[in-house]
Amino acid sequence: MKLWDFKAIVYRFWRRFFPINLIWQAEQKAARELFERDNQATQRVLNVGCGVGDNLPLTSNFVVQVDLSQQMLQQVRQKQSSANQRTLLVQADATSLPFRSQTFDILLCIGVTEYISDQISLLKEFQRVLVPEGGMLITISHRHPLNYLRLLLGHQLHLLPEEKFSRLLQSFNFRLIASRRTLIQQQFWTKKIDK
Ligand SMILES: C[S@@+](CC[C@H](N)C(=O)[O-])C[C@H]1O[C@@H](n2cnc3c(N)ncnc32)[C@H](O)[C@@H]1O
């Protein structure tokens, strides 16, 4: 069984336990505050690396949910029927998305970049699928002792300093609107510059 398919089985439960629940709730609150900065009432949203769908409450719009893991998507399917939300589930790699250019108004990528070694391809792809002035909420795992602990526990993470990732965002023509730091995440709310 693939790693993320295996993790999908425990994912539903582990965010309920202390102190994971507190860390997760703080991240969710910070992400919501960034996401709600602009009015996103009628927009096409892409959620990359959607996991088990814990980010579903962030938006009430039509959402395309992408994940590498079929098992993760399976759990989103169950959740979305109870949340009464319209979503399309797509199994794909974040660095090679099966969508036409300039398809989405909003892109969410929460808790994913740290698991991807090729962040250049990732940002190139996000730049491609977003419309000009499209909004992107993206997070990284920063260099906090807890993230080093996660590394020691066997998570294959790519930890980045905030400044380096900010520069990377700029080099792909993303304008930084706001940023939030939580215990183990740095969250960026950006807009794709219309060139
Ligand atoms: C830590 S979980 C985060 C899930 C969700 N975004 C959240 O915040 O609850 C990371 C997710 O990214 C997915 N993932 C990892 N690498 C990926 C890739 N290259 N392309 C698409 N999804 C990926 C995993 O399957 C997993 O569901």
The ligand as a Tripos MOL2 file, in Angstrom:
@<TRIPOS>MOLECULE
LIG
   27    29     1     0     0
SMALL
NO_CHARGES

@<TRIPOS>ATOM
      1 C1         -0.6450   16.6240    5.3380 C.3       1 LIG1
      2 S1         -1.8740   16.1730    4.1640 S.3       1 LIG1
      3 C2         -2.7620   17.7220    4.0680 C.3       1 LIG1
      4 C3         -4.1850   17.5170    3.6550 C.3       1 LIG1
      5 C4         -5.0730   18.7570    3.5980 C.3       1 LIG1
      6 N1         -4.5860   19.7500    2.6730 N.3       1 LIG1
      7 C5         -5.2490   19.3560    4.9640 C.2       1 LIG1
      8 O1         -4.7490   20.4620    5.2110 O.co2     1 LIG1
      9 O2         -5.9250   18.7200    5.7840 O.co2     1 LIG1
     10 C6         -0.9520   16.1420    2.6460 C.3       1 LIG1
     11 C7         -1.7690   15.6320    1.4640 C.3       1 LIG1
     12 O3         -1.0400   15.8970    0.2570 O.3       1 LIG1
     13 C8         -1.1580   14.7930   -0.6100 C.3       1 LIG1
     14 N2         -0.0020   14.8120   -1.5000 N.ar      1 LIG1
     15 C9          1.2900   14.5760   -1.1990 C.ar      1 LIG1
     16 N3          2.0680   14.7160   -2.2900 N.ar      1 LIG1
     17 C10         1.2300   15.0530   -3.3140 C.ar      1 LIG1
     18 C11         1.4220   15.3220   -4.6950 C.ar      1 LIG1
     19 N4          2.6430   15.2750   -5.2530 N.pl3     1 LIG1
     20 N5          0.3470   15.6160   -5.4480 N.ar      1 LIG1
     21 C12        -0.9060   15.6540   -4.8980 C.ar      1 LIG1
     22 N6         -1.1510   15.4060   -3.5890 N.ar      1 LIG1
     23 C13        -0.0980   15.1140   -2.8070 C.ar      1 LIG1
     24 C14        -1.2040   13.5780    0.3160 C.3       1 LIG1
     25 O4         -1.8020   12.4640   -0.2890 O.3       1 LIG1
     26 C15        -2.0270   14.1260    1.4870 C.3       1 LIG1
     27 O5         -3.3930   13.8810    1.3110 O.3       1 LIG1
@<TRIPOS>BOND
     1     1     2 1
     2     2     3 1
     3     2    10 1
     4     3     4 1
     5     4     5 1
     6     5     6 1
     7     5     7 1
     8     7     8 2
     9     7     9 1
    10    10    11 1
    11    11    12 1
    12    11    26 1
    13    12    13 1
    14    13    14 1
    15    13    24 1
    16    14    15 ar
    17    14    23 ar
    18    15    16 ar
    19    16    17 ar
    20    17    18 ar
    21    17    23 ar
    22    18    19 1
    23    18    20 ar
    24    20    21 ar
    25    21    22 ar
    26    22    23 ar
    27    24    25 1
    28    24    26 1
    29    26    27 1
@<TRIPOS>SUBSTRUCTURE
     1 LIG1         1 GROUP 0 **** ****
